[in-house]
Amino acid sequence: MSLTKSAVTPLVAVLSNNSGDAPGRRWGDQTEGRDLYTQFSISLALGLGAFLSFCLLRPKWSELYAARRRLRNAASRLPELPNTFFGWIPIVHRITEDEVLASAGLDAYVLLSFFKFAIRFLSAVFFFGLAVILPLHYKYEGRYGVPGWDNDGPPHNKTMIAMAKDKDKHKLKSAPPYLWIYVLFPYIFTGLAIYLLLQETNKIIRTRQTYLANQTSTTDRTVRLSGIPRDLLSEEKVKDFVEGLNIGKVESITLCRNWRELDNLVDERMNILRNLEWAWTKHLGYKRPQSDRSTVRLMNQRGPDLLNDDDERSQLLSSADRDHVSGYSQERPKARIWYGPFKLRFRMVDAIDYYEEKLRKTDEHILQARQNEYRPTEIAFVTMESIAASQMLVQAILDPRPMRMFARLAPAPADVVWKNTYLSRLRRMAQSWSITLVIGFLTVFWSVLLIPFAYALRLETLHKVFPSLADALAFHPFLKSLVQTGLPTLGLTLLTVAVPYLYEWLSNNQGMMSRGDVELSVISKNFFFTFFNLFLVFTVFSAATSFYGFWEKFRDAFKDATTIASALAQSLESLSQFYINLIILQGVGLFPFRLLEFGSLSLYPIRYLFAQTPRDYSELSIPPTFSYGFSIPQTILVLIICIVYSVFPSSWLICLCGLVYFTIGHFIYKYQLLYAMDHQQHSTGRAWPMICNRLFIGLVVYQLAMIGVLALRLAITRSLLLVPLLIFTVWFTYWFARTYEPLMKFIALKSINRDQIGDELSPSPSAIMSPSGLDRDALPMHIAGQELELRFKKYVNPSLLVPLHSPWLPGQTSSQNNGNGNGA
């Protein structure tokens, strides 16, 4: 039989359902086929409904679905999307990589590049799977790779008859020749993955080096020094030390100090301000204006002139505003004040007067606290006069004594988590290690929690736990399909959505210095959760029939690599249908809900219901934030699943589902990153080495699985032929980290454009504040968990400079709320 004929025959049999010689059966006759059909139908209905809803709502709700283009200067350069039903699709598709880089930055560019890499790789794997792997499995095993079509099929050739006889004798006389594909294609697919990965890495490195080396931003000229000894804890001594290295001249130094008291006062002021706004709103009465939904901004800031002390000491409200107006239907609200021993007694006072006086006293304390001297810490931000000097400084060993004078790349000024800069090194280490131990505990906890999902995939194991339920499902194929296919995939999907929020909270409490480091940590933690718990544990232990069997497998699986490979091989083929259903649900069913922004859409009525003040209504129009830590790990796991199944009989079907997943995901993420969702330029593409390292882990698991498949079929010699490939992949991972990762972290000295003129040298108010845009020196500042439109371009704690705002009062314009006509 020719290769072309071998490829066409199983496809015709699958589509026709009436071949007399083929073992194919109709969809309705087999439960597993019904499972796949049910999952595809449900996913298509969900995804198509969400997509059509988005096309209908997009022109009407431009505040939500085009929020980034409306608020960001960089996104305003993108082409305007028409209000037609489908007319926006070709325009988004035609946006080039250069436009993505100019509008959304390196982080978005890297994420979309990963999707393009996955599409190119899976296209090649799908071709080989359809042209070579599927015909060989059909010829020697009579298997199509479609769940529900490969069970109990009659043998088609003498080889299969001989294999069946050998199976009855519980031994194999010789391994069939088609098993060579389990040796050949791991080499081909590993080489193809590494080639495409290096090709994409070289392109990203060139883009990143050109992009960053031609900037003159303060961020790229600044390093973060830690471990400063006590005898150098002053700006002058640190400057003398750095310039004494003869690397370059220092422009400015910010020595971090223990600003805890000042930061707490600013946070407290924000809470008092909100309470005062609530009291005035309750007294005056306020409803959101229906005619204009976007005129009120998140924070109405004062102009740079408000940095003067005279303006900060001005009255909270004008004399006219302070006059109590009679004739309002609402009474002046009351506030309960607790006092006495153990705060057991209370009295009711006028809320407006109480919060106004409290705000006035807090302002006085803040102004006084800004004049105080604070104890310096061991951390400083050193801004050099040139990018070349900062890069030489950050790549050098500065002090011969251990744990002294570490130089690291500095985050953007507004990206710094200032509350962690005055934590002691011991405190940061304790927080980091305690969070790591919590993650380890949760790993075991999620593993135990996933046992019921593994049981639900097998009717015989379910029969031992709930016999009546198993009997009922046996008589109702549709319910059985729903329980065994829909519920496990949906449960795991919901788990992958909920757990990242917990890991994000843990990362934010780990003591990291910047939000970019926090986001990279979230990527690492979430991938560890999805890969270990939702793939390895779920795959290896899904065939356990009891808790005792589970713990037996858990104990045996970690004895050696051979046992892990055998356990993987035993479970992978039986779970192919589950992973097909999972990828279909994620790609076809749930990806369009990301486009619809279902989370923000569903929470909007609740937030609107509880909104009271003008500030609350203004915050309703804030665009949702795109989180790379939530999006990247799941996509890496899907690609690893496709790689692991690339030689199995169902390889062509899984790769086809993967192609659909990454094609839909690339388009949806492209629209969100460019038009809809807000995202900060935290890491300048540093997520790419993390993506590569996780893919190398996937290649190692893939090779171990192939070794286990061959060992189970007693093809010991052929399994040993894959050991060199496994060793090469481990070595290549180490070589990649030594060779490529530094170029994704630092700027090469040869790439730096030395003709560029640096930023202004004096930290004047005009230099400290700048309008929003793509500039990494001008990220939005956060105070008390609130994002402000004020931008900082110098390394200064915002609590030292942030203007003391007036409250937002109902019925007043922005200039009136600010107290002048220069409000933003």
Buried (B, 14 or more C-beta within 10 A) or exposed (E): EEEEEBBEBBBEBBEEEEBEEBBBBEBEEBBBBBBBBBBBEBBEEBBEBBBEBBBEBBBEBBBBBBBBBBBBEBBEEBEEBEEEEEEBBEEBEEBEEEBBBBBBBBBBBBBBBBBBBBBBBBBBBBEBBBBBBBBBBBBBBBBBBBBBBBEEBEBBEEBBEBBEEBEEEEEBEEBBEBBBBBBBBBBBBBEBBBEBBBEBBEEBBEBBBEBBBBBBBBBBBBBBBBBBBEEBBBBEBBBEBBBEEEBBEBBBBBBBBBBBEBBBBBBBBBEBBBBBBBBBBBBBEBEBEEEEEEEBBBBBBBBBEBBEEEBBEBEBBEEEBEEEEEEEEEEBBBBEEEEEEEEEEEEEBBBBBBBBEBBEEBBEBBBEBBEEEBEBBBBBBBBBBBBBBBBBBBBEEBBEEEEBBBBEBBBBBBBBBBBBBBBEBEEBEEBBEBBEEBBEEBBEEBBEEBBEBBBBBBBEBBBEEEEEBBEEBBEEBEBBBBBBBBBBBBBBBEBBEEBBEBBBEBBBBBBBBBBBBBBBBBBBBBBBBBBBBBBBBBBBBBBBEEEEEBEEBBEBBEEEBEBBBBBBBBBBBEBBBBBBBBBBBBBBBBBBBBBBBBEBBEEBEEEEEEBBBBBBBBBBBBBBEBBBBBBBBBBBBBBBBBBBBBBBBBBBBBBBBBBBBBBBBBBBBBBBBBBBBBBBBBBBBBBBBBBBBBBBBBBBBBBBBBBBBBBBBBBEEBBEBBEEBBEBBBEBBEEBBEEBBEBBBBBEEEBBEEEEEBBEEEBEEEBBBBEBBBBBBBBBBBBBEBBBBBBBBBBBBBBBBBBBBBBBBBEBEBEBBBBBEEBB
